[in-house]
Amino acid sequence: MRTRTISTATALAVLFSSAALVATASGQAVADSSKLLNVKSSGDVLVDGEHQRVYVSDPKGGKIVVTDYAGTVKATLDGLPDVEGLVLSPDSGQVYAAVAGLNRIVSVETSSYTQSASYALDGAEKPRTLALASGKLWFGYGPDAEGGIGSLDFSGDEPVVALGQDGGARFYAAPELGSDPDSGILVAGEKVTSDDTLTVYDVSGPKPEVKVSKSVEGGFFDDIAVSPDGTQIVTASGAPYYHPVYSTKDLSPLGRYDSGTYGAAVDIAPDGTVAAGTFSWYGPDVHIYRQGKWSKVREYEFPNTGGGSGGDTLAEGSLAWAPDGSRLFAVSENSQGAFSLRVLNDPVKSLPTLTVDAPTKAPRAKSLTVTGKLTDTAGLPAGTELAVTRTDVESPDGKKLPAVKTKADGSFSFTNTPPAGGKVKYKVAYAGDATHAAASATDTVDVSRTATKLTLNKNGKVYGYGADVSFTAHLGSTYKNRTVEIWANPYGGDKPNKLVRTGKVNSSGNISATVDMKRDTTVTAVFAGDARYGSKKAKSTAYAKVKVSTAVSKHYKTGKIGSTKYYWFHKNADPVLKTSMTYYKGRKQRFQLQVYANGAWRSGGSPEYFKLGPDGTCTVRLEGPGQSGVKGRVRSSYINASSGDNVNSTTHGAWKYLNFTR
């Protein structure tokens, strides 16, 4: 260890005196989920309910990705350049895909994900959109300025391709298609131009017949859906800023779903529930409606996963229902071009809003009133039953209270007399049903309790290093709980607050715990409270000194002058003083030197601080005064805060007396 040096001669020359050193909740549906898709684009989404599989076409990547209902990839079908439209066969055995890059429609077996057929289209180019109606597969095809509608008929021994099935309607390129497979309704509209014409076909006969063709609101149709009863058409396009609804009979407007700006997709469930999708950076992306009802059942807003200013957005035409209506699948894109398959659960269920309002404070054993309200966009009848649970220190797992029923406006109220004090929580829950998600809400009342008396001794006491000190807590009157915890929290960030003892107080109300006092320590007694008496803490801070000693060397003898022991040195000898002190990181000893002059001990300069080594020692060498008759004394101390930390109390070592002779 490095030895520090102090000049005794300097100390003789410099003599001076010492210096002063509340609560609302919406419905709780099953949690939605999402999985990243390894695709470059999304052309269409198809759900196979029989096998619980989801197919996503990737035109830019030239493939179809197949996942399960959780979004886990089960297969990737490559070699399909510019693949877009997807349709499932009526028996769920085949998926048909329009592959514009091959000028073909391919068929994939749903059991094995292998290609089962590839259909040439008699010269038709760039098939992009597909629809099933009246047992035929209809497809939109055509490069720019050569759009048309064709069909594939699988009813005979060999598939039959028919082109030019557009009934005189003109399409710039492959039109967007929508259909009702059972009623024979097929609808077509321009996908790549602003032409706002929709054409409705009856394809139930040998040849398509145009029922009606006229201008509507829209153009650049991203998606077209026909209701399962074949009576209504819903379109999605960048404008208007809603999803309009038309009659399949004459394209007369029937209403609109006010979804917001930039319609991007639409799909209709087998029960008629409409999913209207929008391209929305700063608002909901998917909007659910019951058929013909213009108020929303619920909405979904995608999070921001790309780091841009807005949320992820819905890909065009990328919404698809599970056949049983239990899920809705959507493909979203973030600002970094990453695509995700989003699984939206219980989409047909509206999200009720339930509020509960209880008093902020209330006396124990006195009646209080709790009020609230259950509301829902789809409406709920008067008399809807709500479950009520009270949770308190006496019933930590909750106690079921009598159910309460709503009034016509959804409001409700009930009274209760809390038997226990403290935080009392009232939970009101609506179970939900086939069309409404469950909902619950809580509110908490601070119920009064009698103040508890708790004391802890030894506050402010100072003890020697390592003393075993017994701290005693005294607990006054309580109801049932007689348990007290005693915690010890030593000074310094490297030592945790530690539970020293927990137990019931004795018949006198006392409990004690022993603490090894190696540092200043805050001791805390904790009573958790019970049903009638409040929680309480009592603190006591006690202090611990350090161990400190100084060994002297290089003297030629020891002896007493009067009753004081001195170490004797020759006048040119350099005393060596080795201090040992309780170690703490960064700790320094204060080294003080005094000389005897003019009948008193006087400090020679300011005390100096020297850092301890990792073993807690520090060696200081004093330069001999070079003259005899000099008496000095030295002392090592730990000074709280000044010695580099505050984890112990100030401790002074013993003075060591030095006598310099010839």
N, C-alpha and C positions, 0 to 999 in steps of 0.2 A: 504493500500500500504506500502511496505517496505521503510523505511527511511534510506537514506545514511548519513554517518557521515564523516565530514572533520575536522581535528584539526587546529584551528586557531593558537595555539602555534607553531606548526610545520611551518606554513606559516611565522611566525615572524622570525624563525631561518634560513630559506632558501630564499634568495633574489637573483633573477637573472633577466636578461633582457628577453623580450618576444622572442619566436622563431617563425620563419616563419611556422607559421602554413599553196534451189532449188527443182525441183519437177518431180517425175516419179510415174505412177500408173499403176497397172495391172487391168484386167477386174474385174467388180464388179458383182459377181453372188449372188444369194440369199444365206444368211448366212447358213452355215451348223450347225448341232446341234448334241448332243449326250445325252443319258440317261443311267445311270447305270442299269445293269441287275442283278437280283438276281439269278444267275446261277453259277455253278461250272465249266462249260465247254461249248463249242459250237461245236455241231456236224454238223449242217446244218442250212441254212437260206432259208426261202421260203416267197415269197411275193404274197398275194392275192389282185390283183388290183381291183377286183369287189367290195370288201368290205373294201379296203384300210387297210389291216392288214398285219402284219409281224409275222412269226412264227420262233422261234429259239429253236432248240432241245438241250437238256442238258443231254448228256449220263451219266455223273457222278452224276448229281442230280436226274436223272430218271424222267424228266418232259419236257414239252414243254411250253414255255412262249409266249403269244400272245400280241402284242402291236399294237397301231395305227401307222400311218405314222410319228407321232411326237415322238414315242418311249414310250408313256404312256402305261403301262401294262393294258390290258383289261381282260385277263384270264390267269390262270396257270393250266395246265393239268398234274396232278400227277399220280403216279402209273405206270410209263413207264420206267422200269429199262433198262439202256443202250440204250435208244432211240437215233437214229442217222438220217438216211436219211428221207427226206420229199419230197412229190410230191403233187401238186394240181390237182384235177380232171379237165377235159376239161370244165365242166360247172361251175367250181368254187364252187361247192356245198360241196365237201369233200376234206379233207387233209389226205393223206395216210402217215403213219409213220412206219418205220422199227424199231421194238422193239426187239433188240437182246436178252435182258434178259428174254423175254417171248417166244422167237422163233415164233413170230407172226408179222403180219402186221395189224395195227389197222387203223380204219377210223374215222375221227372226222368231225362232221357237222360244216361248217363255219358260219352258222347263229346263232348257239347256243353254240358252243364249247363243245358239248357233244359227247361222243363216240357212233358211230352208228353201228359199226361192228368190229369184231376181227377175223382175218383169220388165221386158222392153215395152215401150209405149208407142209403137208404130210411128216413130219420128217425132213425137212430142218432146220438146226440150225443156230442161230446167223445171221439173216438177218440184213444188215447194210446199203446198198446203194440201191437207187431207181431211176428209169427212166421210162418215158412214151414214147411209140413208137407204132404206128399202132394200137391204141386202147387198148393195153395191158400195164399192169404195170409190169415192169421188176425189178428183185431184185438180188443183189449180196449177197450170203450167205456163211456160212461155218466156222467152227473153223479151227485152224491151220492144214494145210495139207489136208483139205477137202473142199476147195473153189469151188464155182460153180455159175451158173446163173439160175434163175428160172423165171417164169412168172405167173401172175394172169390175167385171161381173164374174163371180166365182161360182155361180149356180150350176153351170154345166160341167161337162167332163174336163174342159179346158178353159182357162181364163180368157175372157173376151174383152179387148180394149176398144173403147169408143172415144173418139175425139170430137171436138166441135160441139159439145153438149151445152153450149151457153145460150141457146134459144134466141140468137140474134143480138144478145147483149155484147157490148164491146169492152174489153179489158186491155189496159196497156201492157201489163205483165201478169204473172200468176196472181190471181185474185185471192183475197182472204176468204175462207169458207167457214160456215157454221151450219150445224144440222141438228135435227131431231131424228134419230135412227128409226123410231117407230111410226111417226106420222108421215114420213116421206117429205118433210120440209128441208130444203137446202137453200142457204142464203149466201150470196157472194157480194163482195165489195172491193174497191180498189185498195191495194196494199201500199203501192209505191207512188201514187199521185194524189192530188187534192180533189179529184173527182168524187163528189159526195153521193153518187148513185148507189143505192142498194137494189139488188134483184132477188126476188123470192121465187123459188121453183117448187113445183110439185113433181117429185121424182118417183112417185108410187107406181106410175104406169110404165109402158115400154120405153117411152121417151120423155125427157124433161119438158115440163110445160111451165112457162113463165106465168106466175100468178099476178105479180105486180113488180114494176121497176120504176123507181122515181128517186128524186133527190131528197136527202135527209140531212140532218146535222152531222157533219164530220168530214170524211176524206182521210186519206192515209190511215185506213183502218188497221189497227194493230191486232185486233181480236174481235170475233163475232161469236155470240153464243145464242142458242135457241132453247127456250124453256122445255122441260120434259113433256109438257102437255101440248107442245107444238104451237102455242098461241102467241108467244112473245119473243121478240128479238132484242138483245142488249148488245150495244157496240162499245168499243173502246178506241179512242183516238185522241191525239194531242189537243184537239178542240172539238166540241165545246168542253168546258171545264166541269163536266159531269158525265155520267153514263146514261144516255137516252134509251128509252124503251119504246118499241114499235110493235104494232100488230102484224102478225104474219099474213093476215087476210088482205090488208090494203096499205100497210106501212104507215098507218095513222099513228101519231104519237100517243102513247098511253101514260107517260109520266117520265120521271127521271130520278136516278139515284145520285144525290148530291155528294159525290166523292171528292171533288176538288180538282185542282189543276192537273193536266196532262194524263189523261187516261192511257193506260199501258196494257191492260189485260182484263179479261172477264171470263169467269167460268160459273156454271150453274150446277148445283148438286142435284141428285136424283129426286130430292124432296122439293126442289124449286128454290132453295136458298141461293142467293146470288153473292158471289165474291167479286167485287169490283176493285181492280188494281190501278194505282196511279204511280207516276214517276214523281216522287216527292222527296226532295232533300230535307225539307224542314217541316214535315208533317207526317201524319199516318200514311202508310203505303197500301194497306189492304183494308177494305171496308165491306162489312157483311150486312146483307139485307134479306128480309123475308120477301118472297115473290109478291110484287105489287104493293109492298109497304115501303113508304119512302123514308121512314126514319131508320137510322142505323141500329143494328143489333149490337155490334161492337166493331172496334178497329184495332189494327196492329201497326205499330211503328217500328221500323228496323233501326237497330243501333248504328253508330258510326264505328266501323272497324278499319277504315282506311286512313284515318288521321286528317281528312279534309274538313272543311267547315260544316258540311251537311252529313246526314245519315246515308247509309247504304240505300240503293234504289232498286226498284223492281225491274227485272228484265222484261222486255216486250213479250207479251203472249205467254208468260211463264207462271201461270196459276193453274192448279189442277186439284180437284176434290178427290178424296178417297170415296169409293162408291157408297160406304156406309155413313158418310158425313162426319166421321169422328175426327178427321184431320183435313187440313188444307196444306198443300205443298206449294212453295214459292221459291223461285230462284232470284237471288239479289246479287248486285254488283257493287263493290266499293270503289272509292276514288283511285285505288291502285290497280284496278282491273281484275281483282280477285272475285270469284263467284262462290256463292254459298247456297246450299239447299236448306231452306228453312221449313221446319215442321211446325205448323200452327195447330195446336190441339183444341178440341172442343169448339170449333169455330161457330157452330150453330147455337151455342149457348151465349146468351147475353150476360153482361157483367153487372149484377146489381151493386148499388152503393148502399152501405149500411153505416149509420152513424150511431154512436152511443155517447150520452152526456150524463155524467154523474157529478155530484157536488165535489168541489175541490177538497173541502174538509167537512168532517161530520163527527159528532160525539158518538162514542161507543154505546151500544145497547139502546140507541134511539133510532126511530124509523127514518129512513131517507128515501128519496124518489129518484129513480133513474129513467131518463127519457131517451128517445132516439127515433130514427126514421129509416125505412127501407124503400129505396126507389130503384127503378129500372126503366131503361128506354123502351123495353117491350111490354112493360106494364105487369103488375102483380095484383092479384085480387085482395080485397079486404079479408081479414081473417087468416092471412098467411101466418103460420106458426113459426115462432122463433125459440130456440133453446137458450136457456140462461144458466150460467155457471158463475159461482163466486169462489175466488181463491184468496186465502188469507193464511196467517201463521198457524191457525188451527186446522186448516184444510189446504195444505200446500199443493195437493193434487187436484184441487177443485171440488166443490160441492154443488151438485145439480139442484137448481131451484125450479119452481113451477114455470112452465113455458108461458110465453106471452104472445098475443096475437095482434096483428097490425089493424089499424083503422083504415078507412077508405083512402085516405091520403098517404098511407104507408107509415104513419107515426105510431108510436107505442110508448107505454110507460108502465112501470111497476114499482112497488115499494118493497123495501127489505130492511131488516134490523140487523146490522152487523154485530155478531157476538164478540168478535176479536178486534183489537185495535191494530194500528200500523197501516201498512199499505194493503188495501183491500181492492182487488180487481174484479170487475164485473165484465164477463164476456157474453155477448149476444151473437148467436150464430143462426144463419139461414142455410138449410141443408141443400137447397137447389133442387132442380128437377130436370126433365129431358131438354128443356129449352132455356133454363137459367142456371148459371154457374152458382156454386155455393159462395157464401160471403160471411164474414165475421168481423167484429170490431170489439174493442175493449176500451174501458176507461177505468181510472184508478182513483180511489178516494183515500185521503189521508185521515184515518180514523184515530181520534185522540186516545192517548194512553197516559197513565200516571207516570210522572217523572221518576226515574230510578236514581238512587243514591249509590255511587261507586267511588271508592277512594283507593289510592295506591301510595305507599310510603316511600321513604328514602330520596325524595326529590331534592336535588341540589347537593347531595353528599359527595365527598371526594374520597377515593379509596386507592390504596397502593396497587401497583400493577399485579394482575392475576388474582386479586382477592375474590373469594367466592362469597357473593353477597345475596342474601335472601330478601326478596321483595314480596310484600304481603298486600294483597288486594282485599278490600272489605266490601261486601255486597249487602245493601239494605233489603227492605221488603220487596218481594216479587210475587207473581201469581203462581206459575208452575215451574218456570225455568230457573234453575239455580246454578247453571253452568257458566263459568268464566274462563276466558282464554287469557294467557299472559304471553306477550310477544316482546322480543328483545331486538332492537335495531341499532347495531353498532355504527358509530360514525365512520365515514369513508364509503365510497361507492363500490368497493370491491367485496363488501360483506352484505348479504341479504337480510331483510327483516325475517326473523325466525320465530316460529311458534315454540315457546319453551315448555309450556304446560297448558293443558286444558282439562277441566274437571269440575265437579260440583264443590261448592264451598262447604265448609264444615258447619256444625250446628251454631257456631258463633258468626257465621257469614264470611269466614276468612278462607283464603287459599294462597299458598306461597309457592314461589319458584326461585331457584338459585341461578344466578347469572355469573359467569366467569368474567370479571371486569378487567379486560385487557385493553379496552378502548372506552372513551366516553360513549354512553349508551342511553338511548331513549327506550324506556320500558313502558308498555301500554297494556292495561287491563281492558278487556272487551267483554261486554255483556250484550248478547244479540237481541234481548228483549223477549217478551212473550205476549200473550193475547191482551194483557191488561197493563203491562209496564213497558215503557219505551226502552229502546236500545241506549247504551251508554258506554263511553270510553273515559278512562282516567289515565293520564300520562305522568311519568316521573323520569326526569333526566338526572342520571348520576354520572360521576366523572372518575376517570382512571388515570393515575400517573404512569410515567414510564419507568423502566429500570435504567439507572445510570450510575456508572462507577468510573473512577480514574485511577490508573496504575502509573506510578512514578518510577523512572529508571535513570541510570547514570550518576546517582548519588554515591558518596563514599561511606556514609553512615546515616543512621537515624538517631534522634535524641529529643528530649523534651526541653523546651524553654518555658519555664513555669509549668503549667499543666498541659501545654499544647505540643503535640508531636510535630517535629520538623524533619525534613529531609535535608541533609547537609551536602553542599556542593563546593568544590573549589571555584574560585572566582571566575576562571576561564572555562569552566565546564558548561556544557549545554544540556540542561535537563530535557528528558523525553517523557511526554505525558500521553498515555494511550487511553482514550475514552471508549467505553462500551455502553451502548444505548439501545433500547428497543428499536428495531428497524421498521421503517415505513418508507415506501418509495418516495424519493426526493427529499427525505428528511435531513436536516442539518442540526448540528449541536451549536449552542452558543458558548464560546470560550471566553472567559473573563479573567483578566490579570490585574492584580492590585499589588502595590508596594507600600511598605510601612514608612511613612515620612511625617515628621513634625508631630509625632505622637498619635497618628491615626492611619488607618488603611485607606489608601487613595487609589482610584482607578487611573491607570496609565493609558489613556486613549479609549476609544469606544470598544466595547466587546465585539469580537469577530465571530462570524458564522462559518463553519466548515461542514461540508457534506459528508454524511456517513457512507461507508462502503457497504456492499450487499450483506456483509457479515455483522453490520451494526457497529463497526469500530472506526475510530479516527485518531490518528497519531499526530501530535504537535510537538515540535522541537523549539525550545526557548534558547535564544542566544544568551550566553553568560554575560553578566554585566561588566566583567573585567576589573572589578574592584571588590574588596571584602567589606563586610559589615552591612550588606544589603539583605533585607528580608522581603520576601514576596509570597503571594498566595495565588492559587489558580482554582477555577471552578468551571465545570461543564454543566450546562443546563439545557432542558427542552422548554422552549417558549411557545405556547399555543399560538398558531398562525405565523409568527415570525420565523419559526423553525421549518417552515415549508408546508405545514399541514395543520389541521385542527382536530385530529382524531383523538388526541390525549390532552390531559390537563397539564399546565405548566409544572415542571418538576426541576428542582435544583439539586445537583450533586453536592457531595461534601467538599469543603475547601481543603486543598492540599497546600501545606506550608513549606516554604523553601528558605534555606539559610545559606548565604554565600560567604565563604571564608577564604583565607589564604590557600 
